[in-house]
Amino acid sequence: MEDMRAIAMYQHAMLVRLIKGVAGSILWALTSDFCASGRTAFTNRELRLDRRIGLPDVSDNLEARLILLARRLNERQAPLRIDKTGRGSFVLRAERPLELVDIPKNG
C-alpha cells in the first residue's frame, strides 16, 4: 500500500484527496512548487523532465494527461484549475489557500 497524499483546500477545514496515479503525481508536483514558492506558470517540457512525476520514457502522452487532469478538476468543482496559456505552457490557479499533506501508510 502506497502512502496517501492529500491537498487541503481551506473552506470549512476540509481535507480532500482529489486525484491519484500519474495525474495525482502531476498535480502534487505542481501544487508542491506552488506552495514552496508561489509559482503558478509551468511548461510541458519541464514537467516531462520532472522526476517526481515518473512519466514513462516513451510516449508519455503528457498533453493528453494534462487535458484530462484539468477536466477532472473542473468536473469535481475543485478550487484548483489548470489553464492553458500558450503552446506548451499553462498556469495553476488556486481559488483558496492550500496545504499539502503526506499521510503515511499504516503498519
Biopython code that builds the backbone (N, CA, C, O; Angstrom):
import numpy as np
from Bio.PDB.StructureBuilder import StructureBuilder

atoms = [
    (1, "MET", "N", (0.842, -1.191, 0.000)),
    (1, "MET", "CA", (0.000, 0.000, 0.000)),
    (1, "MET", "C", (0.882, 1.249, 0.000)),
    (1, "MET", "O", (1.758, 1.388, 0.853)),
    (2, "GLU", "N", (0.656, 2.153, -0.951)),
    (2, "GLU", "CA", (1.471, 3.349, -1.044)),
    (2, "GLU", "C", (0.969, 4.419, -0.084)),
    (2, "GLU", "O", (-0.185, 4.402, 0.344)),
    (3, "ASP", "N", (1.868, 5.355, 0.247)),
    (3, "ASP", "CA", (1.466, 6.475, 1.087)),
    (3, "ASP", "C", (0.415, 7.289, 0.353)),
    (3, "ASP", "O", (0.433, 7.383, -0.874)),
    (4, "MET", "N", (-0.488, 7.868, 1.102)),
    (4, "MET", "CA", (-1.509, 8.717, 0.503)),
    (4, "MET", "C", (-1.033, 10.159, 0.581)),
    (4, "MET", "O", (-0.288, 10.534, 1.486)),
    (5, "ARG", "N", (-1.464, 10.941, -0.358)),
    (5, "ARG", "CA", (-1.193, 12.367, -0.351)),
    (5, "ARG", "C", (-2.518, 13.076, -0.472)),
    (5, "ARG", "O", (-3.416, 12.628, -1.185)),
    (6, "ALA", "N", (-2.631, 14.168, 0.218)),
    (6, "ALA", "CA", (-3.867, 14.925, 0.167)),
    (6, "ALA", "C", (-3.542, 16.396, -0.029)),
    (6, "ALA", "O", (-2.485, 16.879, 0.376)),
    (7, "ILE", "N", (-4.457, 17.080, -0.646)),
    (7, "ILE", "CA", (-4.351, 18.517, -0.810)),
    (7, "ILE", "C", (-5.485, 19.121, -0.004)),
    (7, "ILE", "O", (-6.661, 18.897, -0.294)),
    (8, "ALA", "N", (-5.121, 19.882, 1.004)),
    (8, "ALA", "CA", (-6.129, 20.505, 1.852)),
    (8, "ALA", "C", (-6.448, 21.880, 1.296)),
    (8, "ALA", "O", (-5.575, 22.744, 1.213)),
    (9, "MET", "N", (-7.686, 22.076, 0.921)),
    (9, "MET", "CA", (-8.147, 23.376, 0.446)),
    (9, "MET", "C", (-9.049, 23.925, 1.537)),
    (9, "MET", "O", (-10.029, 23.283, 1.914)),
    (10, "TYR", "N", (-8.736, 25.074, 2.035)),
    (10, "TYR", "CA", (-9.428, 25.549, 3.219)),
    (10, "TYR", "C", (-10.735, 26.262, 2.919)),
    (10, "TYR", "O", (-10.768, 27.407, 2.468)),
    (11, "GLN", "N", (-11.768, 25.562, 3.181)),
    (11, "GLN", "CA", (-13.120, 26.092, 3.277)),
    (11, "GLN", "C", (-13.804, 25.085, 4.186)),
    (11, "GLN", "O", (-14.025, 23.944, 3.780)),
    (12, "HIS", "N", (-14.130, 25.464, 5.352)),
    (12, "HIS", "CA", (-14.671, 24.566, 6.369)),
    (12, "HIS", "C", (-13.632, 23.527, 6.788)),
    (12, "HIS", "O", (-13.993, 22.414, 7.169)),
    (13, "ALA", "N", (-12.350, 23.876, 6.722)),
    (13, "ALA", "CA", (-11.237, 23.000, 7.126)),
    (13, "ALA", "C", (-11.386, 21.591, 6.565)),
    (13, "ALA", "O", (-11.239, 20.612, 7.296)),
    (14, "MET", "N", (-11.672, 21.485, 5.296)),
    (14, "MET", "CA", (-11.917, 20.197, 4.665)),
    (14, "MET", "C", (-10.638, 19.669, 4.014)),
    (14, "MET", "O", (-9.931, 20.411, 3.332)),
    (15, "LEU", "N", (-10.348, 18.394, 4.227)),
    (15, "LEU", "CA", (-9.202, 17.741, 3.623)),
    (15, "LEU", "C", (-9.704, 16.886, 2.473)),
    (15, "LEU", "O", (-10.595, 16.056, 2.652)),
    (16, "VAL", "N", (-9.138, 17.086, 1.303)),
    (16, "VAL", "CA", (-9.646, 16.414, 0.119)),
    (16, "VAL", "C", (-8.515, 15.678, -0.586)),
    (16, "VAL", "O", (-7.459, 16.256, -0.849)),
    (17, "ARG", "N", (-8.737, 14.405, -0.891)),
    (17, "ARG", "CA", (-7.809, 13.669, -1.748)),
    (17, "ARG", "C", (-8.451, 13.624, -3.122)),
    (17, "ARG", "O", (-9.432, 12.911, -3.333)),
    (18, "LEU", "N", (-7.905, 14.377, -4.048)),
    (18, "LEU", "CA", (-8.562, 14.576, -5.331)),
    (18, "LEU", "C", (-8.244, 13.513, -6.371)),
    (18, "LEU", "O", (-9.157, 12.882, -6.904)),
    (19, "ILE", "N", (-6.991, 13.307, -6.664)),
    (19, "ILE", "CA", (-6.579, 12.536, -7.828)),
    (19, "ILE", "C", (-5.425, 11.623, -7.424)),
    (19, "ILE", "O", (-4.580, 12.008, -6.616)),
    (20, "LYS", "N", (-5.388, 10.396, -7.992)),
    (20, "LYS", "CA", (-4.251, 9.511, -7.717)),
    (20, "LYS", "C", (-3.621, 9.061, -9.030)),
    (20, "LYS", "O", (-4.102, 9.439, -10.098)),
    (21, "GLY", "N", (-2.561, 8.268, -8.976)),
    (21, "GLY", "CA", (-1.868, 7.799, -10.165)),
    (21, "GLY", "C", (-0.957, 8.870, -10.742)),
    (21, "GLY", "O", (-0.510, 9.768, -10.029)),
    (22, "VAL", "N", (-0.682, 8.769, -12.048)),
    (22, "VAL", "CA", (0.202, 9.733, -12.701)),
    (22, "VAL", "C", (-0.405, 11.133, -12.647)),
    (22, "VAL", "O", (0.310, 12.111, -12.429)),
    (23, "ALA", "N", (-1.702, 11.231, -12.842)),
    (23, "ALA", "CA", (-2.366, 12.541, -12.766)),
    (23, "ALA", "C", (-2.173, 13.146, -11.375)),
    (23, "ALA", "O", (-1.953, 14.350, -11.241)),
    (24, "GLY", "N", (-2.257, 12.310, -10.348)),
    (24, "GLY", "CA", (-2.030, 12.774, -8.985)),
    (24, "GLY", "C", (-0.596, 13.228, -8.774)),
    (24, "GLY", "O", (-0.345, 14.202, -8.065)),
    (25, "SER", "N", (0.345, 12.520, -9.391)),
    (25, "SER", "CA", (1.757, 12.916, -9.299)),
    (25, "SER", "C", (2.000, 14.261, -9.974)),
    (25, "SER", "O", (2.767, 15.085, -9.477)),
    (26, "ILE", "N", (1.346, 14.474, -11.101)),
    (26, "ILE", "CA", (1.453, 15.764, -11.787)),
    (26, "ILE", "C", (0.889, 16.867, -10.899)),
    (26, "ILE", "O", (1.526, 17.900, -10.696)),
    (27, "LEU", "N", (-0.307, 16.638, -10.373)),
    (27, "LEU", "CA", (-0.945, 17.639, -9.522)),
    (27, "LEU", "C", (-0.109, 17.902, -8.269)),
    (27, "LEU", "O", (0.024, 19.049, -7.843)),
    (28, "TRP", "N", (0.452, 16.847, -7.681)),
    (28, "TRP", "CA", (1.282, 17.002, -6.479)),
    (28, "TRP", "C", (2.520, 17.840, -6.792)),
    (28, "TRP", "O", (2.884, 18.717, -6.008)),
    (29, "ALA", "N", (3.166, 17.584, -7.921)),
    (29, "ALA", "CA", (4.360, 18.351, -8.298)),
    (29, "ALA", "C", (4.014, 19.828, -8.497)),
    (29, "ALA", "O", (4.735, 20.706, -8.022)),
    (30, "LEU", "N", (2.911, 20.100, -9.197)),
    (30, "LEU", "CA", (2.501, 21.484, -9.438)),
    (30, "LEU", "C", (2.167, 22.202, -8.139)),
    (30, "LEU", "O", (2.616, 23.325, -7.909)),
    (31, "THR", "N", (1.378, 21.550, -7.291)),
    (31, "THR", "CA", (0.976, 22.193, -6.039)),
    (31, "THR", "C", (2.155, 22.299, -5.070)),
    (31, "THR", "O", (2.206, 23.229, -4.265)),
    (32, "SER", "N", (3.101, 21.360, -5.136)),
    (32, "SER", "CA", (4.307, 21.454, -4.298)),
    (32, "SER", "C", (5.099, 22.706, -4.657)),
    (32, "SER", "O", (5.529, 23.451, -3.777)),
    (33, "ASP", "N", (5.288, 22.930, -5.952)),
    (33, "ASP", "CA", (6.004, 24.129, -6.385)),
    (33, "ASP", "C", (5.227, 25.387, -6.018)),
    (33, "ASP", "O", (5.817, 26.389, -5.614)),
    (34, "PHE", "N", (3.915, 25.336, -6.156)),
    (34, "PHE", "CA", (3.077, 26.478, -5.800)),
    (34, "PHE", "C", (3.206, 26.801, -4.308)),
    (34, "PHE", "O", (3.377, 27.963, -3.939)),
    (35, "CYS", "N", (3.126, 25.785, -3.453)),
    (35, "CYS", "CA", (3.218, 26.006, -2.005)),
    (35, "CYS", "C", (4.608, 26.469, -1.585)),
    (35, "CYS", "O", (4.741, 27.308, -0.694)),
    (36, "ALA", "N", (5.638, 25.930, -2.220)),
    (36, "ALA", "CA", (7.012, 26.263, -1.838)),
    (36, "ALA", "C", (7.423, 27.667, -2.271)),
    (36, "ALA", "O", (8.137, 28.359, -1.545)),
    (37, "SER", "N", (6.971, 28.088, -3.458)),
    (37, "SER", "CA", (7.479, 29.355, -3.989)),
    (37, "SER", "C", (6.412, 30.304, -4.526)),
    (37, "SER", "O", (6.727, 31.426, -4.923)),
    (38, "GLY", "N", (5.157, 29.868, -4.542)),
    (38, "GLY", "CA", (4.097, 30.700, -5.103)),
    (38, "GLY", "C", (4.043, 30.643, -6.623)),
    (38, "GLY", "O", (3.316, 31.405, -7.260)),
    (39, "ARG", "N", (4.806, 29.750, -7.183)),
    (39, "ARG", "CA", (4.896, 29.631, -8.638)),
    (39, "ARG", "C", (3.595, 29.127, -9.233)),
    (39, "ARG", "O", (2.980, 28.207, -8.694)),
    (40, "THR", "N", (3.169, 29.720, -10.343)),
    (40, "THR", "CA", (1.929, 29.303, -10.997)),
    (40, "THR", "C", (2.120, 28.945, -12.471)),
    (40, "THR", "O", (1.288, 28.235, -13.035)),
    (41, "ALA", "N", (3.192, 29.415, -13.110)),
    (41, "ALA", "CA", (3.416, 29.182, -14.540)),
    (41, "ALA", "C", (4.343, 27.988, -14.742)),
    (41, "ALA", "O", (5.378, 27.870, -14.086)),
    (42, "PHE", "N", (3.953, 27.100, -15.666)),
    (42, "PHE", "CA", (4.706, 25.873, -15.923)),
    (42, "PHE", "C", (4.730, 25.598, -17.419)),
    (42, "PHE", "O", (3.941, 26.156, -18.181)),
    (43, "THR", "N", (5.654, 24.723, -17.828)),
    (43, "THR", "CA", (5.704, 24.287, -19.218)),
    (43, "THR", "C", (5.625, 22.764, -19.279)),
    (43, "THR", "O", (6.005, 22.064, -18.341)),
    (44, "ASN", "N", (5.126, 22.279, -20.397)),
    (44, "ASN", "CA", (5.053, 20.831, -20.602)),
    (44, "ASN", "C", (6.453, 20.210, -20.569)),
    (44, "ASN", "O", (6.650, 19.121, -20.031)),
    (45, "ARG", "N", (7.408, 20.915, -21.149)),
    (45, "ARG", "CA", (8.774, 20.384, -21.227)),
    (45, "ARG", "C", (9.347, 20.129, -19.830)),
    (45, "ARG", "O", (9.906, 19.064, -19.570)),
    (46, "GLU", "N", (9.206, 21.104, -18.938)),
    (46, "GLU", "CA", (9.766, 20.909, -17.603)),
    (46, "GLU", "C", (9.035, 19.797, -16.847)),
    (46, "GLU", "O", (9.653, 19.067, -16.072)),
    (47, "LEU", "N", (7.736, 19.666, -17.064)),
    (47, "LEU", "CA", (7.000, 18.561, -16.428)),
    (47, "LEU", "C", (7.487, 17.216, -16.948)),
    (47, "LEU", "O", (7.639, 16.262, -16.184)),
    (48, "ARG", "N", (7.726, 17.147, -18.230)),
    (48, "ARG", "CA", (8.186, 15.903, -18.844)),
    (48, "ARG", "C", (9.520, 15.465, -18.237)),
    (48, "ARG", "O", (9.788, 14.269, -18.130)),
    (49, "LEU", "N", (10.349, 16.418, -17.844)),
    (49, "LEU", "CA", (11.676, 16.130, -17.287)),
    (49, "LEU", "C", (11.666, 15.975, -15.763)),
    (49, "LEU", "O", (12.675, 15.583, -15.178)),
    (50, "ASP", "N", (10.556, 16.274, -15.129)),
    (50, "ASP", "CA", (10.457, 16.246, -13.660)),
    (50, "ASP", "C", (10.402, 14.801, -13.157)),
    (50, "ASP", "O", (9.439, 14.086, -13.432)),
    (51, "ARG", "N", (11.409, 14.382, -12.437)),
    (51, "ARG", "CA", (11.495, 13.000, -11.946)),
    (51, "ARG", "C", (10.455, 12.673, -10.871)),
    (51, "ARG", "O", (10.176, 11.500, -10.625)),
    (52, "ARG", "N", (9.880, 13.690, -10.230)),
    (52, "ARG", "CA", (8.849, 13.436, -9.212)),
    (52, "ARG", "C", (7.604, 12.801, -9.806)),
    (52, "ARG", "O", (6.863, 12.104, -9.112)),
    (53, "ILE", "N", (7.376, 13.040, -11.079)),
    (53, "ILE", "CA", (6.147, 12.577, -11.722)),
    (53, "ILE", "C", (6.243, 11.123, -12.160)),
    (53, "ILE", "O", (5.259, 10.388, -12.074)),
    (54, "GLY", "N", (7.393, 10.703, -12.621)),
    (54, "GLY", "CA", (7.573, 9.320, -13.028)),
    (54, "GLY", "C", (6.893, 8.955, -14.333)),
    (54, "GLY", "O", (6.325, 7.871, -14.463)),
    (55, "LEU", "N", (6.951, 9.862, -15.304)),
    (55, "LEU", "CA", (6.385, 9.565, -16.623)),
    (55, "LEU", "C", (7.225, 8.499, -17.317)),
    (55, "LEU", "O", (8.440, 8.452, -17.124)),
    (56, "PRO", "N", (6.600, 7.646, -18.118)),
    (56, "PRO", "CA", (7.377, 6.666, -18.886)),
    (56, "PRO", "C", (8.269, 7.386, -19.898)),
    (56, "PRO", "O", (7.945, 8.484, -20.350)),
    (57, "ASP", "N", (9.394, 6.760, -20.249)),
    (57, "ASP", "CA", (10.347, 7.383, -21.177)),
    (57, "ASP", "C", (9.798, 7.508, -22.594)),
    (57, "ASP", "O", (10.133, 8.452, -23.309)),
    (58, "VAL", "N", (8.965, 6.569, -22.998)),
    (58, "VAL", "CA", (8.459, 6.551, -24.371)),
    (58, "VAL", "C", (6.972, 6.891, -24.378)),
    (58, "VAL", "O", (6.203, 6.342, -23.589)),
    (59, "SER", "N", (6.574, 7.782, -25.253)),
    (59, "SER", "CA", (5.164, 8.092, -25.478)),
    (59, "SER", "C", (4.401, 8.350, -24.182)),
    (59, "SER", "O", (3.504, 7.592, -23.817)),
    (60, "ASP", "N", (4.765, 9.419, -23.499)),
    (60, "ASP", "CA", (4.163, 9.703, -22.198)),
    (60, "ASP", "C", (2.774, 10.337, -22.285)),
    (60, "ASP", "O", (2.055, 10.366, -21.286)),
    (61, "ASN", "N", (2.383, 10.844, -23.451)),
    (61, "ASN", "CA", (1.067, 11.472, -23.626)),
    (61, "ASN", "C", (0.794, 12.566, -22.593)),
    (61, "ASN", "O", (-0.325, 12.687, -22.094)),
    (62, "LEU", "N", (1.811, 13.354, -22.276)),
    (62, "LEU", "CA", (1.682, 14.381, -21.243)),
    (62, "LEU", "C", (0.566, 15.369, -21.553)),
    (62, "LEU", "O", (-0.211, 15.722, -20.665)),
    (63, "GLU", "N", (0.478, 15.816, -22.793)),
    (63, "GLU", "CA", (-0.554, 16.793, -23.139)),
    (63, "GLU", "C", (-1.950, 16.237, -22.874)),
    (63, "GLU", "O", (-2.810, 16.933, -22.334)),
    (64, "ALA", "N", (-2.167, 14.989, -23.256)),
    (64, "ALA", "CA", (-3.473, 14.359, -23.011)),
    (64, "ALA", "C", (-3.725, 14.220, -21.517)),
    (64, "ALA", "O", (-4.846, 14.436, -21.055)),
    (65, "ARG", "N", (-2.695, 13.862, -20.758)),
    (65, "ARG", "CA", (-2.838, 13.722, -19.305)),
    (65, "ARG", "C", (-3.207, 15.057, -18.660)),
    (65, "ARG", "O", (-4.034, 15.103, -17.750)),
    (66, "LEU", "N", (-2.589, 16.147, -19.136)),
    (66, "LEU", "CA", (-2.904, 17.470, -18.596)),
    (66, "LEU", "C", (-4.334, 17.886, -18.920)),
    (66, "LEU", "O", (-5.026, 18.456, -18.077)),
    (67, "ILE", "N", (-4.773, 17.599, -20.139)),
    (67, "ILE", "CA", (-6.151, 17.921, -20.524)),
    (67, "ILE", "C", (-7.138, 17.162, -19.651)),
    (67, "ILE", "O", (-8.113, 17.737, -19.166)),
    (68, "LEU", "N", (-6.889, 15.865, -19.448)),
    (68, "LEU", "CA", (-7.779, 15.057, -18.607)),
    (68, "LEU", "C", (-7.743, 15.501, -17.156)),
    (68, "LEU", "O", (-8.782, 15.528, -16.495)),
    (69, "LEU", "N", (-6.562, 15.853, -16.646)),
    (69, "LEU", "CA", (-6.460, 16.342, -15.270)),
    (69, "LEU", "C", (-7.241, 17.644, -15.109)),
    (69, "LEU", "O", (-7.982, 17.807, -14.140)),
    (70, "ALA", "N", (-7.079, 18.562, -16.045)),
    (70, "ALA", "CA", (-7.816, 19.831, -15.995)),
    (70, "ALA", "C", (-9.320, 19.574, -16.040)),
    (70, "ALA", "O", (-10.086, 20.217, -15.322)),
    (71, "ARG", "N", (-9.739, 18.631, -16.885)),
    (71, "ARG", "CA", (-11.158, 18.294, -16.996)),
    (71, "ARG", "C", (-11.680, 17.693, -15.680)),
    (71, "ARG", "O", (-12.771, 18.032, -15.222)),
    (72, "ARG", "N", (-10.888, 16.801, -15.085)),
    (72, "ARG", "CA", (-11.283, 16.173, -13.816)),
    (72, "ARG", "C", (-11.439, 17.191, -12.702)),
    (72, "ARG", "O", (-12.399, 17.140, -11.933)),
    (73, "LEU", "N", (-10.490, 18.120, -12.617)),
    (73, "LEU", "CA", (-10.580, 19.167, -11.600)),
    (73, "LEU", "C", (-11.840, 19.996, -11.801)),
    (73, "LEU", "O", (-12.514, 20.355, -10.836)),
    (74, "ASN", "N", (-12.155, 20.301, -13.057)),
    (74, "ASN", "CA", (-13.343, 21.077, -13.375)),
    (74, "ASN", "C", (-14.623, 20.303, -13.032)),
    (74, "ASN", "O", (-15.547, 20.858, -12.437)),
    (75, "GLU", "N", (-14.671, 19.022, -13.409)),
    (75, "GLU", "CA", (-15.856, 18.203, -13.141)),
    (75, "GLU", "C", (-16.124, 18.060, -11.647)),
    (75, "GLU", "O", (-17.277, 18.022, -11.218)),
    (76, "ARG", "N", (-15.063, 17.982, -10.863)),
    (76, "ARG", "CA", (-15.213, 17.823, -9.410)),
    (76, "ARG", "C", (-15.364, 19.163, -8.705)),
    (76, "ARG", "O", (-15.426, 19.230, -7.477)),
    (77, "GLN", "N", (-15.423, 20.221, -9.494)),
    (77, "GLN", "CA", (-15.562, 21.577, -8.974)),
    (77, "GLN", "C", (-14.500, 21.873, -7.919)),
    (77, "GLN", "O", (-14.767, 22.514, -6.903)),
    (78, "ALA", "N", (-13.296, 21.391, -8.186)),
    (78, "ALA", "CA", (-12.174, 21.620, -7.278)),
    (78, "ALA", "C", (-11.764, 23.087, -7.327)),
    (78, "ALA", "O", (-11.878, 23.727, -8.372)),
    (79, "PRO", "N", (-11.297, 23.614, -6.227)),
    (79, "PRO", "CA", (-10.841, 25.010, -6.220)),
    (79, "PRO", "C", (-9.440, 25.171, -6.809)),
    (79, "PRO", "O", (-8.729, 26.124, -6.492)),
    (80, "LEU", "N", (-9.059, 24.244, -7.656)),
    (80, "LEU", "CA", (-7.813, 24.292, -8.414)),
    (80, "LEU", "C", (-8.156, 24.208, -9.889)),
    (80, "LEU", "O", (-9.066, 23.478, -10.282)),
    (81, "ARG", "N", (-7.426, 24.954, -10.701)),
    (81, "ARG", "CA", (-7.644, 24.920, -12.148)),
    (81, "ARG", "C", (-6.298, 24.861, -12.851)),
    (81, "ARG", "O", (-5.302, 25.395, -12.364)),
    (82, "ILE", "N", (-6.285, 24.206, -13.998)),
    (82, "ILE", "CA", (-5.137, 24.229, -14.884)),
    (82, "ILE", "C", (-5.624, 24.861, -16.183)),
    (82, "ILE", "O", (-6.495, 24.316, -16.861)),
    (83, "ASP", "N", (-5.056, 26.010, -16.520)),
    (83, "ASP", "CA", (-5.467, 26.747, -17.713)),
    (83, "ASP", "C", (-4.293, 26.864, -18.677)),
    (83, "ASP", "O", (-3.198, 27.282, -18.301)),
    (84, "LYS", "N", (-4.543, 26.488, -19.919)),
    (84, "LYS", "CA", (-3.523, 26.602, -20.968)),
    (84, "LYS", "C", (-3.302, 28.080, -21.267)),
    (84, "LYS", "O", (-4.259, 28.844, -21.397)),
    (85, "THR", "N", (-2.031, 28.480, -21.377)),
    (85, "THR", "CA", (-1.719, 29.884, -21.653)),
    (85, "THR", "C", (-1.023, 30.081, -22.998)),
    (85, "THR", "O", (-0.822, 31.213, -23.439)),
    (86, "GLY", "N", (-0.662, 28.996, -23.636)),
    (86, "GLY", "CA", (0.026, 29.066, -24.920)),
    (86, "GLY", "C", (0.512, 27.685, -25.295)),
    (86, "GLY", "O", (0.226, 26.699, -24.615)),
    (87, "ARG", "N", (1.242, 27.630, -26.373)),
    (87, "ARG", "CA", (1.752, 26.341, -26.822)),
    (87, "ARG", "C", (2.763, 25.803, -25.808)),
    (87, "ARG", "O", (3.825, 26.392, -25.603)),
    (88, "GLY", "N", (2.422, 24.682, -25.178)),
    (88, "GLY", "CA", (3.320, 24.036, -24.233)),
    (88, "GLY", "C", (3.442, 24.728, -22.893)),
    (88, "GLY", "O", (4.382, 24.457, -22.147)),
    (89, "SER", "N", (2.516, 25.616, -22.567)),
    (89, "SER", "CA", (2.582, 26.304, -21.278)),
    (89, "SER", "C", (1.184, 26.422, -20.669)),
    (89, "SER", "O", (0.174, 26.458, -21.372)),
    (90, "PHE", "N", (1.166, 26.481, -19.350)),
    (90, "PHE", "CA", (-0.101, 26.565, -18.628)),
    (90, "PHE", "C", (0.134, 27.164, -17.255)),
    (90, "PHE", "O", (1.274, 27.299, -16.809)),
    (91, "VAL", "N", (-0.963, 27.525, -16.583)),
    (91, "VAL", "CA", (-0.884, 28.050, -15.221)),
    (91, "VAL", "C", (-1.753, 27.212, -14.298)),
    (91, "VAL", "O", (-2.756, 26.630, -14.711)),
    (92, "LEU", "N", (-1.343, 27.167, -13.050)),
    (92, "LEU", "CA", (-2.129, 26.550, -11.989)),
    (92, "LEU", "C", (-2.805, 27.683, -11.236)),
    (92, "LEU", "O", (-2.147, 28.634, -10.816)),
    (93, "ARG", "N", (-4.102, 27.585, -11.068)),
    (93, "ARG", "CA", (-4.853, 28.608, -10.335)),
    (93, "ARG", "C", (-5.488, 27.963, -9.111)),
    (93, "ARG", "O", (-6.207, 26.969, -9.214)),
    (94, "ALA", "N", (-5.209, 28.545, -7.960)),
    (94, "ALA", "CA", (-5.796, 28.077, -6.704)),
    (94, "ALA", "C", (-6.753, 29.152, -6.212)),
    (94, "ALA", "O", (-6.362, 30.301, -6.008)),
    (95, "GLU", "N", (-8.006, 28.767, -6.023)),
    (95, "GLU", "CA", (-9.021, 29.724, -5.593)),
    (95, "GLU", "C", (-9.019, 29.942, -4.095)),
    (95, "GLU", "O", (-9.629, 30.892, -3.604)),
    (96, "ARG", "N", (-8.338, 29.067, -3.358)),
    (96, "ARG", "CA", (-8.249, 29.165, -1.898)),
    (96, "ARG", "C", (-6.843, 28.797, -1.467)),
    (96, "ARG", "O", (-6.105, 28.174, -2.230)),
    (97, "PRO", "N", (-6.460, 29.175, -0.250)),
    (97, "PRO", "CA", (-5.171, 28.708, 0.267)),
    (97, "PRO", "C", (-5.160, 27.180, 0.308)),
    (97, "PRO", "O", (-6.195, 26.548, 0.520)),
    (98, "LEU", "N", (-3.992, 26.602, 0.104)),
    (98, "LEU", "CA", (-3.917, 25.148, 0.149)),
    (98, "LEU", "C", (-2.695, 24.712, 0.927)),
    (98, "LEU", "O", (-1.730, 25.457, 1.093)),
    (99, "GLU", "N", (-2.770, 23.478, 1.397)),
    (99, "GLU", "CA", (-1.680, 22.864, 2.141)),
    (99, "GLU", "C", (-1.558, 21.426, 1.673)),
    (99, "GLU", "O", (-2.566, 20.746, 1.486)),
    (100, "LEU", "N", (-0.328, 20.957, 1.482)),
    (100, "LEU", "CA", (-0.095, 19.578, 1.080)),
    (100, "LEU", "C", (0.171, 18.740, 2.319)),
    (100, "LEU", "O", (0.888, 19.155, 3.229)),
    (101, "VAL", "N", (-0.424, 17.548, 2.336)),
    (101, "VAL", "CA", (-0.300, 16.679, 3.489)),
    (101, "VAL", "C", (0.079, 15.276, 3.031)),
    (101, "VAL", "O", (-0.635, 14.672, 2.230)),
    (102, "ASP", "N", (1.197, 14.753, 3.533)),
    (102, "ASP", "CA", (1.575, 13.353, 3.314)),
    (102, "ASP", "C", (0.955, 12.539, 4.427)),
    (102, "ASP", "O", (1.164, 12.831, 5.604)),
    (103, "ILE", "N", (0.198, 11.524, 4.067)),
    (103, "ILE", "CA", (-0.440, 10.658, 5.055)),
    (103, "ILE", "C", (0.251, 9.299, 4.987)),
    (103, "ILE", "O", (0.015, 8.536, 4.050)),
    (104, "PRO", "N", (1.113, 8.981, 5.980)),
    (104, "PRO", "CA", (1.860, 7.720, 5.904)),
    (104, "PRO", "C", (0.939, 6.521, 5.974)),
    (104, "PRO", "O", (-0.115, 6.552, 6.611)),
    (105, "LYS", "N", (1.371, 5.449, 5.293)),
    (105, "LYS", "CA", (0.569, 4.228, 5.332)),
    (105, "LYS", "C", (0.627, 3.616, 6.726)),
    (105, "LYS", "O", (1.594, 3.819, 7.461)),
    (106, "ASN", "N", (-0.387, 2.884, 7.076)),
    (106, "ASN", "CA", (-0.450, 2.230, 8.385)),
    (106, "ASN", "C", (0.380, 0.960, 8.376)),
    (106, "ASN", "O", (0.406, 0.209, 7.402)),
    (107, "GLY", "N", (1.070, 0.743, 9.518)),
    (107, "GLY", "CA", (1.788, -0.504, 9.742)),
    (107, "GLY", "C", (2.787, -0.760, 8.721)),
    (107, "GLY", "O", (3.477, -1.777, 8.773)),
]
sb = StructureBuilder()
sb.init_structure("model")
sb.init_model(0)
sb.init_chain("A")
sb.init_seg("    ")
for serial, (resi, resn, name, xyz) in enumerate(atoms, 1):
    if name == "N":
        sb.init_residue(resn, " ", resi, " ")
    sb.init_atom(name, np.array(xyz, "f"), 0.0, 1.0, " ", f" {name:<3s}", serial, name[0])
structure = sb.get_structure()
